[in-house]
Amino acid sequence: MRGLLVLYRWLLHAYPRAFRDTYGRDMTLVFRDRCRAVRAREGRTALVLSVAGACVDLLSGGLAERLHAARTAMRAQAIPSSPQSSRRRGDSMWQTIRQDLRYAITSATRQPAFALTVVLIFALGIGATSAIFSVVDAVLLKPLPYRDPGRLVSVLVTTPQKAYARIPVAPANLPDLQARTKGFATLAGFSPSWEMRLTGAGDPAEVYGQYVSAGLFDLLGVGPARGRAFLPEEDQPHGPRVVVVSASFWQQHFGPSAPLAGQTIQLDLQPYTIVGIMPAGFRLPLQASIVNERAGNAEFWLPFALNPYVASRRIPVMNVVGRLAAGVPLARAQSELDAVAAGLAHDVPTSRGQGLAAVPLQQEVVGHVETTLLVLFGAVAFLALIACANVANLLLARGINRSRELTMRFALGASRTRLVQQLLVESALDAAIGGLFGLLVAYGAVQALPGLDLPQLPHVTAIAVDGRVVAFTLGLAALTALLAGLAPALHATGDVALGSLKEGARTVTGPGRRLRNGLVLGEIAVALMLLVGGGLLLRSFWDLTHVNPGFRTARLVELPVSPTPSRFDTAERRRAYMTDLLGRLDGLPGIDAAAAVNRLPLSGTNTLVPVDVEGRPPAPDGQANSVDRRVTTPGYFRLMGIPLEAGRDFTPQDGVTAPLVAVVNEQMARQYWAGEQPIGRRVRLSLLSGAGPWLTVVGVIGNVRHHGLDTPVSPEIYVPYAQAPVESMTVVMQTRTDPEQLLGAVRARVWAVDPDQPVPALDTLAGVVSDSVATPRFRTLLVATFAGLALLLAALGIYGVVSYSVSRRTRDIGVRIALGAGRPAIVRMVVGEGLALALAGVAVGLCLALAATRVLASLLFDVTATDPLTYAAVAAVLVGVAGLASYLPARRAMRIDPIEALRAE
């Protein structure tokens, strides 16, 4: 009911403000009571019809009132008149519009199939456009939900390496940024989402939080709804363990009425005191990170001083946000950052070769999805344009059929303006009803979004059919009514149409035919452009999903594990933990094998480290050779189906006392030992503590696409877990049964080793690969859907034009048949008319597509925007559909009885 009241209040803006101020509240109350009564008495269907009727009355009444006010004001300025005469003229105008509306409704009831077709086409075009606009509006157009968001910028590190051109900042560099810049009123930072375990409240659970520096909430202008933010003394080393939680976390674990004072939670077996609760829906801005891409999943926030990398100048785990000082432009702040980067390069060896960039926060948050959303909005806008052309063709045909009626009204004294007004009111009524149903389509689409496999979109919770979307829909309905109705109205009331009564002619030549054909030609051209775009994205997505990721996914599931730090706090204990866990899981019925890796392919988490290769000169400052470092247990490559190209795999004998070894991928072997044998060579990695020990390469494996199916393979090095027991791993298991059936047994085995270890649902590796292509799948699905609808509308347009042509040429076709023309010749003539239109539209559409698809170039994989095979296939499909759409009326034409046709004349 609240949504209906919001819609009604927005539609009240059709009335002048003075009218709304006087009667708006009473009208809303009457509408509310009427809706409640109808819903209680007659049900939801009657409620929808009642609301639709009320909205139509509201729009028509508002338009009449505004016209009355405008005309009254103009006449009052031109010719003074008495209030009584002005009132009579206003009443006359209102009566005229009401008369037009009544006539439009009567006309619709006389031709319900025609009216329903027009309304459905309007609803399709308007609803699809409004649905996509709701996404574009929430993600791209609405400002960030922070104070004065236009002054917020993101500070990022730039490097000459192509893999990570812009990355977050090392935490220890934030004090230098704060001390050496004057163009920022304040600077603060936060980490990506950090996985922690929640205990003491039922089964151990995996939760995500973020570390934030003091002053971040003040910088953004968003404070806790209850309690307080962090104090400066709490963001200090060895400070108190305090936490600010989200509203949903508080609601789930404590309830809305629980007191805040004294509440604690256990994170990683450490107690934290809750000092504040953030407002519902609060999220920090989603930014890129080479460590973790799940920055939107935070349920709590901790002081950054508690982050294990707070003192690091090597690990970039801080997203820095700044607020520009009053009167300071972005260019001045950037020049200051350039100077800071030069100073850090001189003072801090790990910062040499790195730059700093100030990027508007809005751009950083939405930049990765902006092109996709704009392409989708452009596609659906073209679909709405095709819908308008289709409706215009239908109205044009109806207007020609009503030429005798219009001529009679003209002869009885109706002006051409009066007739155009009548036809425009009819199209406006259809568009208004179509807009209301379009709102329902948009609402249903938005409600269905959570059930779709959506890519990671910022502000996804803000997507809704709100007042802005309603206003957009109303404006779009008015625009489509004008676009679809004006040309048919002008043509139907022109000299050619008005002369038909006197001439009594039935012809398919002249301006009417040219206009109809032009509309269909435009439909075909735009449809082909959409079909080419959809075809390119489909081919690109097909190629992307058939890329060999370098590993197999069949019957493999993954389970992230992190041994409790306080219980497994040494390397020896972590080694024992992993050995015990894998042994228990490997012997579980339904599991054939188990192994572990610290960074699963396509999971969005990677570790880039500098590397020294023995026998090669060190790289210049700022251009250090870097590789992805991964840690695995023996048997991981065999389990994942990663081929061993040379040397050997890790074995249980590669323990802590054995020589330190490593396995590299083919890309690293080619990059550092091209044409040479990498087995036996030595490399050294730079870790947090400095340069690590030398590692001997004992094997070479095939390339694995860790970063993305569409991302080039980077050099990778693997080390055995026994020699580098990291804190977090992902166990991969080969199963013989449904993963859901194994979950209980897996949890029992995991908790037997570590009772505080969270065990979420088992995800398949096939699901991981599918999630990695969510964005291209989302845009391909929508663009292909819009292209298919455009093809359908174009086919309907061709069918309508050819069918109308056949109905107008019954006598001509009958004469041809009577004079001996064969039925195949009639079919060729009729189909040829449709194919001629299709070929002309294809020619225009190919030119448009060549220009428009350049926008798609950055979204395509392994396909060019001018791919000739796609263009040829789409053109052939469109011509084939046009031929089929023309053949149906051609069959009717060849069955015309010449005697009956001549007798009818």
Secondary structure as GFF3:
##gff-version 3
##sequence-region A 1 905
A	DSSP	alpha_helix	2	11	.	.	.	ID=ss1
A	DSSP	three_ten_helix	12	14	.	.	.	ID=ss2
A	DSSP	alpha_helix	17	42	.	.	.	ID=ss3
A	DSSP	alpha_helix	44	78	.	.	.	ID=ss4
A	DSSP	alpha_helix	83	110	.	.	.	ID=ss5
A	DSSP	alpha_helix	112	136	.	.	.	ID=ss6
A	DSSP	pi_helix	137	141	.	.	.	ID=ss7
A	DSSP	three_ten_helix	149	151	.	.	.	ID=ss8
A	DSSP	beta_strand	152	158	.	.	.	ID=ss9
A	DSSP	beta_strand	166	167	.	.	.	ID=ss10
A	DSSP	three_ten_helix	171	173	.	.	.	ID=ss11
A	DSSP	alpha_helix	174	180	.	.	.	ID=ss12
A	DSSP	beta_strand	184	190	.	.	.	ID=ss13
A	DSSP	beta_strand	194	199	.	.	.	ID=ss14
A	DSSP	beta_strand	205	212	.	.	.	ID=ss15
A	DSSP	alpha_helix	216	220	.	.	.	ID=ss16
A	DSSP	beta_strand	226	227	.	.	.	ID=ss17
A	DSSP	three_ten_helix	232	234	.	.	.	ID=ss18
A	DSSP	beta_strand	242	245	.	.	.	ID=ss19
A	DSSP	alpha_helix	247	253	.	.	.	ID=ss20
A	DSSP	beta_strand	264	267	.	.	.	ID=ss21
A	DSSP	beta_strand	270	277	.	.	.	ID=ss22
A	DSSP	beta_strand	300	303	.	.	.	ID=ss23
A	DSSP	three_ten_helix	304	306	.	.	.	ID=ss24
A	DSSP	beta_strand	319	324	.	.	.	ID=ss25
A	DSSP	alpha_helix	330	347	.	.	.	ID=ss26
A	DSSP	three_ten_helix	349	351	.	.	.	ID=ss27
A	DSSP	beta_strand	355	360	.	.	.	ID=ss28
A	DSSP	alpha_helix	361	401	.	.	.	ID=ss29
A	DSSP	alpha_helix	403	411	.	.	.	ID=ss30
A	DSSP	alpha_helix	416	448	.	.	.	ID=ss31
A	DSSP	three_ten_helix	449	451	.	.	.	ID=ss32
A	DSSP	three_ten_helix	460	462	.	.	.	ID=ss33
A	DSSP	alpha_helix	467	492	.	.	.	ID=ss34
A	DSSP	alpha_helix	495	498	.	.	.	ID=ss35
A	DSSP	alpha_helix	500	503	.	.	.	ID=ss36
A	DSSP	alpha_helix	511	545	.	.	.	ID=ss37
A	DSSP	beta_strand	556	561	.	.	.	ID=ss38
A	DSSP	alpha_helix	571	586	.	.	.	ID=ss39
A	DSSP	beta_strand	591	597	.	.	.	ID=ss40
A	DSSP	beta_strand	608	613	.	.	.	ID=ss41
A	DSSP	beta_strand	626	632	.	.	.	ID=ss42
A	DSSP	alpha_helix	636	640	.	.	.	ID=ss43
A	DSSP	beta_strand	644	647	.	.	.	ID=ss44
A	DSSP	beta_strand	661	665	.	.	.	ID=ss45
A	DSSP	alpha_helix	666	672	.	.	.	ID=ss46
A	DSSP	beta_strand	682	687	.	.	.	ID=ss47
A	DSSP	beta_strand	690	701	.	.	.	ID=ss48
A	DSSP	beta_strand	716	720	.	.	.	ID=ss49
A	DSSP	three_ten_helix	721	723	.	.	.	ID=ss50
A	DSSP	beta_strand	729	735	.	.	.	ID=ss51
A	DSSP	alpha_helix	739	753	.	.	.	ID=ss52
A	DSSP	beta_strand	763	764	.	.	.	ID=ss53
A	DSSP	alpha_helix	765	772	.	.	.	ID=ss54
A	DSSP	alpha_helix	774	808	.	.	.	ID=ss55
A	DSSP	alpha_helix	810	818	.	.	.	ID=ss56
A	DSSP	alpha_helix	823	852	.	.	.	ID=ss57
A	DSSP	three_ten_helix	853	859	.	.	.	ID=ss58
A	DSSP	alpha_helix	868	894	.	.	.	ID=ss59
A	DSSP	alpha_helix	898	904	.	.	.	ID=ss60
###
